Amino acid sequence: MRNRAHKVVNPILGVVAGLLSLPALIFGSYLLVCWVRIHTADVFYVDYPYLLAASVLTGIGGISVFSSIYGIIRRSYYGLFFIVPIALGLATMVYIPDGFPHTQRSMMDDTNYLSTTGSFLRVWYESHSRFPKDQTELLNALRTGPAAWQFRVSTPPVQSDYAKKGARLPYQIVILNDASKPKLTDLSTEPGVIYYSVTSDLQQYWVTMTGLRQEVAPAASLKTVADLPQDRPWIVTGAGKDYRLPGGSDASAKHRSSGARD
């Protein structure tokens, strides 16, 4: 009776364990395809050890498949041999949604860059009663911002998570003066380009960015909230009228009285 049960249970466990090996094999194959594209095509990509990760994942998948087959053929004692492929398969399934290079690197770091920029521009406004007017002032705002946060927030990095032909790409800042809206069209095809649009009176700004919506792509696109085409553009904006200057004075009132002087 026990042998008959083993003959039924073992194949079922083997099939389940075998199916759970597929996520690691599929994800590993995807990363391998990305690695091939990076080295054979003129594309931008998220900097990541694709070949190493692909080797590890396909190795995990291979071990799972071997364990499943061996468990069926050798009739693993009470199915204990299937613990290995089942455990590895479940762990891989948990890892994969957040394990894409684009998700765990560029999307997260670009979002932090934009959020930090918005925080530091507010600090600048509270000190100068206006927003930066050029690249020099904008970079200065990003360098001096951490002190106002007691260095709990770091200066945004110079290098982005994007690369091309083996070289990391820096974040690039484009200043658009006398603007009345954010820059959403006619964007650079290179990822990591930041557009800082500011009004003529320096009392309102918008920041947008280009990025990749996947690990490898021939050109960048406008950064959206979750890097999905159907999502709204990721726009960081601020207006002086919404801030209160030190001493409790209203920013817009002070601006009106000073005639928007520096």
Buried (B, 14 or more C-beta within 10 A) or exposed (E): EEEEEBEEBBEEBBEBBBBBBBBBBBBBBBBBBBBBBBEEEEBBBBBBEBBEBBBBBBEBBBBBBEBBBBBBEEBBEEBEBBBBBBBBBEBBBEBBEEBBBBBBBBBEBBBBBBBBBBBBBBBBBBEBBBBBBEEEBBBBBBEBBBEBEEEEBEBBEEEBBBBBEEEEBEBBBBBBEEBEEBBEEEBBEBBBBBBBBBBEEBBBBBBBBBBBBBBBBEEBBBBBEEBEEEEEBBBBBBBBEEBEBEEEEBBBEBBEEEEBEE
